Amino acid sequence: MSDFADADASSPDDYAFRRYLTAKTTVDDRALHGPTEARLETELADLSAARDRETPVRVLEVGAGVGTTLPRLLARDRLPGRVHYTLLDREAGNVEHARERLRAWGDRADTPVDRAEPDDPADDLRLSHDDGIVTVRFETADAFRFVADRAVDDPAYDLLLAQAFLDLIDLDDDLPRLLSVVADGGLIYAPITFDGETVFEPTPAGLRDEAVLDLYHATMDAPDRPGSSTTGRELLTALPACGCAILSAGASDWLVYPQGGDRPEAVAEGDDASTDKRSADATADQPPQDATELEQGGDERREEPPVPGVTATEIPEVETQRPPTDESHYHADEAYFCHHIVNTVESAVAEVLAGETSVDPTSADLTREDLRTWAETRHRQIDAGDLLYLAHNLDLLARVRR
């Protein structure tokens, strides 16, 4: 029997996109390139110091998801004294979740901020901290529609924040449109921008890992969709081509690995302890998700079937074995994060094999059974606390010049 066919896989029954966005918070925390984040703090402080005390630094975050970035910036003391922060996402559910999340965060005693009512009725939230005030406005809109609908006399933004977003757009056409809302001398900060490398280890002999990942990356480079699998490095030339000066850049790799400690034993299906907490938090109203974007984390999505690209009649029922719910091999909710990534890769490649994309399904000599075996092996490795996952990203900070 092969190394990867000796047990059934255990993956979540449901995938919740907002849970994924929350689960990756701790992964992003570790990944962000410290020197680039520190340079952002310095540049924002200089912008703030160059104006009167009552004029805020204006920030626009596109593809903001469930609002995890602003609390991090505040907790790490990266923002200047007075900030007006617009949090934009196309999914109303994400925006509402972000609003509730930030309100609750501002009310907690163990955070660096206190919540108060904003002065302007058009704003939603005001967070005060030792160094000043952050006023937050929540907007539900497509980023490019938001840009197009702005009035001519609307004030420009001092910072465009696009975390895990620019790898989902056409840099030639869309990047200049986004930069049009930034003031001359303002900043663009693009952390966690995917840059072409996905790694799962260990890889048992015979597992078609390279073929799966080659097709996965090919879906990002397909001519009928925007974005690229190597956007991170492409930005190093695309930003200067738009008149921007790069101030700082560096790697921000996602790295998820098993934590130390004893490993839990598998529990038979039906045992009370075998209830899978990874799917317990999933909600039925999650937005559909794009099969090629979760690694980057942007805001384009489509439906992911539980077993992508294959009908239920083609696959027999799988009896799963799951570890106890009160123990985890990974930090925080990062086991769920890894399961979600594996499902994302499987979904994207299944669409290729089904002939539903412009990618040539014969280019990698991969079968549906190869793909299914790959996914089951990776899910099982997560449950056993054996899987290491790495994705190569870049963080970039640039000054915008007209």
N, C-alpha and C positions, 0 to 999 in steps of 0.2 A: 504493500500500500504506500502511496506517495506521502510526502511530508505534509501536503495540504489537503488531503482527502480523508482524514481520519476522524472528523467530527463535523457536526452541523454548525452553520453560522448562526450568530445571534445578533441581529440588527434591530433598531427601533421599529416598531410597527407603524409609527407615524413620524413624519418630519415636519417640524414647525419652524418656519423661517425666522420668526422673531426670537425664538429660543436659540437658534443658531447665532444670530447677531449678538445676543447677550452672552452666549457661551464663548464666543471668540474674544470677548473683552480682555480676559486675562492673557490670551495669546498675543493680542496687540500690545498689551502693557509691556510684555517682555521684548517684543520685536522692535518697537520704535527706535529709530536711530538717535541716540542721546545728543550727539553734537549738533545735529540738524534741528532737533527740538529746542535745544538751548539757544541756537542762533535765532530761531523764530522768536523766542522770548526777548532777546536783545533788540531785534528789529522792531517788534511791536512797542517795546518801551521807548525806543527812539521816536517812533511815529507819534506816540502819545505825548512825549515831552515837547514836541515841536508845535503843539497846539494849545489853546487855552484849556483850563482844567475842566470846564463843563462840556467840551466837545468830545464825544466818545470815539474810540476806534471802532469802525464798522466792519463786522465780520459776516461773510456769507458762507455757510457750509452746505454744499450740494450733496445729494445722496446720503443724507445724515442718518438714515436708518432709525434706530430706536434711541438715539441720543446718548451714546456712550462717550463721545469725544469731548463735549463741553465739561462734564464732571472731571475727566482726566486732566484737562488743561487747568482747571481751577485747583484741583488737588495738588498738581505739580507746580502751581504758582507761575504758570507761563503767560498769563494775561495781564495787561496793564490795569491801571486803576479804574478806568471808565470804558466800558465796552457795550456796544449794541450788537447782539448776536442773532442773526436770522438762521433758523434751522429749517432746511428745505428737504422734503422727500416727496416722491410722487405717490406713495401709498398712504392713504388717510389713516389706516390702522397703525402704521409705523409712527406717524406724527402724533397721534393720540397717545400711543404708548410712551413716546418720548416726553410728551407734556406731563403725563402722570408720573413718569419716572423722575423727572427733574423737580416736580413739585414735592414729591415724597423725599427726594434727596435733600432738598432745601429745608425741609421740616425736621430732619434728623439732627440729633444733638452731636453726633460724632463726625459731622462734615465741616469743611471750612467756610460754609456759607449759611446765611439765614434768608428765608423767603419773605418777600413783602409784595404788596400790590404795586404794579407799575404806575407811573405818572400818566403815561399816554394810553388811552383806552384801546389803541390799535395794537399795543403790545400785550403779551400774555403773562409774563413772569418777570419778576425782579429778584435777583440774588445779590445780597450784600455780603461782603467779606472784609477782612482787615484792611485791604489796600484799596477798596473801592466798590463799585456796583457794576453788575452785568445785567442788562435788560435783554430779555429773550423774546423773540417773535417767531411763532411757528407758522410755516407755510406748506400747504399741500399743493404741489404742482410739479410737472416735468421741468427739469432744470432749464432746458432750452426754450420752453414756452414762457417760463418765468423771466428769462433774459429778454425775450422778444417783446413781452408785454410791459416792460418797464417804461415809464414816462421819460421823456427827454430830460426833464429837470430833476429826476430822482437823483439823490446823491450817490456817488460811486462808493464802492467798498474799498476798504484798506487792505483786507485780506480775503482771498478766495481759498477756502479750505475744501479739498477734494480727496478725502481718504478712500482708497480702494475704488476709485471712480473713473479715472482717466483711461484705464485699460478697457473700458467699455464703450469708448467713443472713437470717432474718426479724428485723429489728431490734425490732419490737414484742414478739414472743414470745421470741426466743432471746437477745437481748442481756441482759435481766435474769437469765436462767439462768446465763450465763457470769459475770456480775458477782457472783453469789451466792458464788463461791469466793474473792473478794477481801476482805481484811480492811478494816474501817472505817479510812479514812485511807490505804489502799493505792492502787495506780495501775493504770490500763489504758493500754497503749501500742499504737496501731494504725497502724503505718507501711505505706506502699504500699497504700493503700485506693483502689480505682479510683473515678474521679469524672467519667465521662461523655464523655470526649473521646478519640478515636482518630484519628491522622493518619498517612497514608502520602504521601510526596512523592518525586519529582514525579508529577503525574497527567497523562498524555497526553490530548489531546482525544479525546472519545468514550468514554473508560473510565468505567464506571458506578460510580465510587468512592463517591459519596454514597449511592446506592441500596444498595450492599453494606453499608456501615457503618451505615446506618439500620436495616436488618434485623438486623445483628449486635447492635446495642445493644438492639433490641426483644426479642431472645431473653433478655437479662438482666432485662428488665422484665416478662416473661410472667407472668400471674397464677398459673400452675400450678407455678412454681418459686420458691424463696426468693431473696432478694437483689435488687439493683437496680443499674442502670448509673450511678447518682449517689449511691452510699452515702457517699462521702467527705463531701459537703456535708450529707447527711442526718444524719450523726453529730454535726454541730455543734449540732443540736437534740435528737437522740435521747439523747445522753449526759446533758445537763442534765435531761431528762425522767426519767431513771433516778436522779437525785440526784447526778450527777457534776459536778465543777467542771473545766472545760477549762483546763489550765495552759499549753498551747502547741499551735499548729497551723500547718501550712504546706505548700506544694506540694512534691511529691516525684515530679516527672514522669520517666517513663522517656524517655530520648532516646538513640537509636542512630543514628549517622551514619557515613559512610565516613571512614576515616582518610586522611591525606595519603600521597603516594608514588605510584610508577608503578603502573598497573593491569596485571595479567597478561593475556596474550592467551588466548583460548579454545583449548582443545585438543580435537582430534577424538575422538569416542567410540571406545574401544578402545585408545587410547594409554595407556602405562603411567602417564603423569603425570595422567591424567584420573580416576583413582580418587577418589571423593568421600569426603574424610575426615569430612564431616559425618555420614555414615551408618555409617562404619566403627566408631564407638564405640557404636553402638546395640546394646542387648542384647535378647534375645528375651523376657525375663521382666519387662518393664516393665509397670506397672499401666495399665489403660485410663484415658483422661482425658476430662474434661468439655469439651465443645466450646465452652462459654462461660466457662471459668474460667482459662485459661492466662494471660490478660492480668492477672488478679488473683493467680493463683498459689495458690489454696486447695487443699483436699484432696478434693473431689468430682470423679469422673472417669467417663467412659464411652468406648467404643471409637471410634477415628477411623480410617475406611478410608483407604487411600492416595489414592483419588479419591472424596471423600465424596458420598454421595447419588446416585451414578451407577454403573451396572454396567459391567463391563469390556467388554461387547460394544458399548456405546454410544460408547466413546472409543477411537480408534486408538492404536497404540503411538507414543510420542514419543521420538525420538532426541535425546539431550541433548548439549550441549557444556558443559564445565566448566572452570574455571580450574585452574591447577596447584595441587597440594595444599600446597606449601610457602609459598604467599603468601595473604594475605587482605586484603580491603578494610576489614575491621572489626576492632575490638579483641577480643582473646581469642577466645572461641567465639560471638561475638555475631552472626555471619552465620547460624549454625545457629539461634540464638534468634529471629532475624527470620523465617527460613523456618518455624519452628514456629508463630509468631504468625500468619503468613499462612495456614498450614494450619488453624489453629484457627478463624479467621474464616470460611474457606471451608467448613469442616465445619458450623459453626453455621448458616450461611445455607443450605447445601445441605439441611439437615434442614427448614428452613422451606419451601423450594421444593418439597420432597417431601411436604409436608403432615403432617410428623411432629411438629409442635409446635402450640401454641395461637396462635402468631403468624399473622396473615393473610398468606399468601404473595402476594396480589395488591396489597398496600398499597404496594409499591415498584415495580411494573411491571418486574420483573427476570426474565430467563430464565436457565436453566442455562448456556447458552452465554455469556451476559454474565458470569456468575460465574466460569466456567472461564477466560475471557479475562482477567478481573481477576486471578485467582490466578496464572496463567502469567506475566502481565506483572510482577507484584510479585516472583515468584521470580526472573525473569530480571534485574530491576533489582538484586536482591541480588547475584547472580553477577557483574554488571557493576560493582558498587560504586557504584551510583547511588541506592539507596533510603535515605531518611530515615524513621525511625519514631518516633512520639511518642505516649505515652499519659499522660493527666493523672491524677495520683493526689494524695491528701492524707495527711499524717502527723498523727496526733492523740495528745496525752497528756492524761489527765484523772485527777483524784483522785476516789476512790470514797467516797461518804458514805452511811451508813445512815439 
